Amino acid sequence: MNKEAAAYRRKKFLKYLLIHAAIISFVVICVYPLLRILSVSIRPGDKLFSTDLALLPKGADFAAYVRLLKETLFLRWLWNSLLITVTTSFIGVSLASTAAYAFSRFKFGGKKGGLILLLSTQMIPAGMLILPLFLMIMKLGLMNTYLGIIIAYSVSSLPFSIWILKGYYDTIPRSLEEAALVDGTSQLGAFYRVILPLSTPALSIAFLFNFTTAWNEYLVARVVLFSSKQYTWTLGLFELQGQYITQWGMFAAGSMLVTIPVLAVFLYSSKWLISGLTLGSVKG
């Protein structure tokens, strides 16, 4: 028995060792490129094209960050991105939560076809949507405006959010709403008082999806926005890339700074990430 127990412990130890080695390897693979970008951002200007692989270069300073904040409209670009992204996320979650509730709880003509149509829109490449979005925003007279880009982002992110929330609503027992209706509340009251509080994980997932999608988007913004004061950070950093020279230090510094808002949102919502995706995909 002792030999069998010892063999079992060795096997279990080797299993854990392999799992942890794999996890550490993946972490290194993911983190190393970020460390290289950080290294470029603090590298002196005369050593930008150095082949030195040291993560902390000699003479490291924050001159690129200072130049980025003083010589460009980076803070304005960052503010534009935050305003557009947060507004898009709230609008997307608000519309998706009510639409998903209707698909989950009510029976109406075209329900199944509507769900299939929403799903099919996710199969269309993003580049194919640029022309119709451009025509729609131009007809509305919203070119080069915050509202125009917010509408474009909200339209493109709604289908996936509706599917995520609809799947999550399906896992919530109808008996909870029926109990609320018996107590005297309305259907809308049951939705706000019962369903929404229970759907915090799924709502967080939808918000995070809308946030990251709008925050990193470039193609639609390039078509809709053409004033440097209206640029998002994706367009602003592209301005640092010239025809003959690129400000790599400032480019790397901006790349590091724009990760902070997304990282903050992700860390805050990470406690709901796994549960929201798992429960939201149980039923379709």
C-alpha positions in Angstrom: 0.0 0.0 0.0 2.8 2.4 0.9 4.5 1.9 -2.5 1.1 2.4 -4.3 0.5 5.6 -2.3 4.0 6.9 -3.0 3.6 6.2 -6.7 0.2 7.9 -6.7 1.7 11.0 -5.0 4.6 11.1 -7.5 2.1 10.9 -10.4 0.0 13.6 -8.9 3.0 15.8 -8.3 4.3 15.4 -11.8 0.8 16.2 -13.1 0.7 19.4 -11.1 4.2 20.2 -12.2 3.4 19.9 -15.8 0.2 22.0 -15.5 2.0 24.8 -13.7 4.9 24.7 -16.1 2.5 25.0 -19.0 0.7 27.9 -17.3 3.9 29.7 -16.6 5.0 29.2 -20.2 1.8 30.7 -21.5 2.1 33.7 -19.1 5.7 34.3 -20.3 4.6 34.2 -23.9 1.7 36.6 -23.3 3.7 39.0 -21.1 7.0 39.2 -22.9 5.7 41.3 -25.9 4.2 43.8 -23.4 7.5 44.0 -21.7 9.3 44.7 -25.0 6.9 47.5 -25.7 7.5 49.0 -22.3 11.3 48.6 -23.0 11.0 50.6 -26.2 8.9 53.3 -24.6 11.6 54.0 -22.0 14.6 53.6 -24.3 16.6 56.7 -25.1 16.0 58.1 -28.6 19.4 57.3 -29.9 19.0 53.6 -29.0 15.5 52.9 -30.5 17.0 50.7 -33.2 19.4 48.9 -30.9 19.5 45.1 -31.1 20.0 44.8 -27.4 17.4 42.5 -25.9 17.6 43.9 -22.3 14.2 44.7 -21.0 15.6 47.6 -19.0 17.9 49.5 -21.4 20.8 51.7 -20.3 19.8 55.3 -19.8 16.1 54.5 -19.6 13.8 57.5 -19.1 10.3 58.6 -19.6 11.0 61.3 -22.2 8.7 59.5 -24.8 5.8 59.7 -22.3 6.5 63.4 -21.7 6.7 64.2 -25.4 3.6 62.2 -26.1 1.5 64.2 -23.5 3.0 67.6 -24.4 3.5 67.5 -28.1 0.4 65.7 -29.2 -3.3 65.6 -28.5 -3.0 62.2 -26.8 -5.1 63.2 -23.8 -7.8 64.5 -26.1 -7.7 61.3 -28.1 -7.9 59.2 -24.9 -10.8 61.3 -23.6 -12.6 60.8 -26.9 -12.1 57.1 -26.8 -13.4 56.9 -23.2 -16.4 59.0 -23.9 -17.4 57.0 -27.0 -16.6 53.6 -25.5 -18.4 54.1 -22.2 -21.5 55.6 -23.9 -21.5 52.8 -26.5 -21.2 50.2 -23.7 -24.1 51.5 -21.7 -26.3 52.0 -24.7 -25.5 48.5 -26.0 -26.2 46.8 -22.7 -29.4 48.8 -22.1 -30.9 47.9 -25.6 -29.6 44.3 -25.5 -31.0 43.6 -22.0 -34.5 44.5 -23.0 -34.3 42.9 -26.5 -32.9 39.7 -25.0 -35.7 39.6 -22.4 -38.3 39.7 -25.1 -36.6 36.9 -27.0 -36.3 34.8 -23.9 -39.8 35.3 -22.3 -42.3 36.1 -25.0 -43.7 34.3 -28.0 -44.2 36.3 -31.1 -44.0 35.9 -34.9 -40.5 35.8 -36.3 -38.8 35.1 -33.0 -36.7 32.2 -34.3 -36.0 34.0 -37.5 -34.9 37.1 -35.7 -32.5 35.1 -33.5 -31.0 33.5 -36.6 -30.7 36.9 -38.3 -28.9 38.3 -35.3 -26.5 35.3 -35.3 -25.9 35.5 -39.1 -24.7 39.2 -38.7 -21.8 37.9 -36.7 -20.6 35.9 -39.7 -20.2 39.0 -41.8 -16.6 40.3 -41.9 -16.2 43.7 -40.2 -14.8 45.3 -43.4 -18.1 44.5 -45.3 -20.0 46.7 -42.8 -18.0 49.8 -43.4 -19.8 51.0 -46.5 -23.4 50.6 -45.2 -22.4 52.2 -41.9 -20.8 55.0 -43.8 -23.9 55.6 -45.9 -26.2 55.4 -42.9 -24.2 57.9 -40.8 -23.7 60.2 -43.8 -27.5 60.2 -44.5 -28.1 61.2 -40.9 -25.6 64.0 -41.1 -23.5 62.7 -38.3 -20.1 62.4 -39.9 -17.2 63.4 -37.7 -19.4 63.5 -34.6 -19.4 61.5 -31.4 -23.0 60.5 -31.9 -22.3 59.1 -35.4 -19.5 56.8 -34.2 -21.5 55.8 -31.1 -24.4 54.7 -33.3 -22.1 52.7 -35.6 -20.5 50.9 -32.6 -23.8 50.2 -30.9 -25.3 48.7 -34.0 -22.4 46.3 -34.6 -22.2 45.1 -31.0 -25.9 44.5 -30.3 -26.4 41.1 -31.9 -23.7 39.3 -29.8 -24.9 41.0 -26.6 -28.5 40.0 -27.2 -27.4 36.3 -27.7 -25.3 36.3 -24.5 -28.1 37.9 -22.4 -30.9 35.8 -23.9 -29.0 32.6 -23.1 -28.5 33.8 -19.5 -32.2 34.8 -19.1 -33.2 31.3 -20.2 -31.3 29.8 -17.1 -33.4 32.0 -14.7 -36.5 30.1 -13.5 -39.8 31.7 -14.6 -41.2 30.9 -11.1 -39.2 33.9 -9.7 -41.0 36.3 -12.0 -44.4 34.6 -11.4 -43.9 35.1 -7.6 -43.2 38.8 -8.2 -46.3 39.1 -10.4 -48.4 37.4 -7.6 -47.0 40.0 -5.2 -48.4 42.7 -7.3 -45.6 44.0 -9.5 -45.9 44.4 -13.3 -44.0 42.4 -16.0 -41.7 45.4 -16.4 -41.3 45.6 -12.6 -40.4 41.9 -12.4 -37.8 42.5 -15.1 -36.1 45.4 -13.2 -36.5 44.0 -9.7 -35.9 40.3 -10.3 -34.2 39.5 -13.7 -31.7 42.4 -13.9 -30.2 41.9 -10.4 -29.8 38.2 -11.1 -28.2 38.9 -14.5 -25.2 40.9 -13.2 -22.6 38.4 -14.5 -24.1 38.4 -18.0 -24.6 42.1 -18.0 -20.9 42.5 -17.0 -19.8 40.2 -19.9 -21.9 42.2 -22.4 -20.5 45.5 -21.1 -16.9 44.2 -21.2 -17.4 42.9 -24.8 -18.9 46.2 -25.9 -16.1 48.1 -24.2 -13.2 46.2 -25.6 -14.7 46.1 -29.1 -15.3 49.9 -29.2 -12.0 50.7 -27.5 -9.9 48.8 -30.0 -11.9 49.6 -33.2 -10.0 51.4 -36.0 -11.7 50.9 -39.4 -15.1 52.5 -38.8 -13.4 55.3 -36.9 -11.1 56.0 -39.8 -14.1 56.3 -42.1 -16.4 58.4 -39.8 -13.9 60.7 -38.1 -11.6 63.0 -40.0 -10.8 65.8 -37.5 -7.7 65.3 -35.3 -9.6 66.7 -32.3 -12.3 64.1 -32.8 -9.9 61.2 -33.2 -9.9 58.2 -30.9 -6.6 56.9 -29.7 -6.4 54.3 -32.5 -6.4 57.0 -35.1 -4.3 59.3 -33.0 -1.4 56.9 -32.6 -1.5 56.2 -36.3 -0.7 59.8 -36.9 2.7 59.1 -35.3 3.5 56.9 -38.2 4.9 59.0 -41.0 5.9 58.2 -44.5 9.6 58.2 -43.8 9.9 58.0 -40.1 7.9 56.7 -37.2 8.0 57.9 -33.6 8.5 54.5 -32.1 9.2 55.7 -28.6 6.0 57.8 -28.5 4.1 55.0 -30.2 5.2 52.5 -27.6 4.4 54.9 -24.8 0.9 55.5 -26.1 0.4 51.8 -26.5 1.2 51.2 -22.9 -1.0 54.0 -21.6 -4.1 52.9 -23.6 -4.0 49.5 -21.9 -4.7 51.0 -18.5 -8.5 51.6 -18.9 -9.1 48.2 -20.4 -7.0 46.5 -17.8 -8.9 48.3 -15.0 -12.3 47.4 -16.5 -11.2 43.8 -17.0 -9.9 43.3 -13.5 -13.0 44.8 -12.0 -15.3 42.5 -14.0 -13.1 39.4 -13.9 -15.0 37.9 -11.0 -18.1 37.7 -13.2 -16.2 36.7 -16.4 -16.2 32.9 -16.1 -19.6 32.5 -14.5 -21.2 34.8 -17.0 -19.9 33.1 -20.1 -20.6 29.6 -18.7 -24.1 30.2 -17.6 -25.0 32.3 -20.6 -24.1 29.6 -23.0 -26.1 26.7 -21.4 -29.2 27.3 -23.4 -29.6 28.8 -26.9 
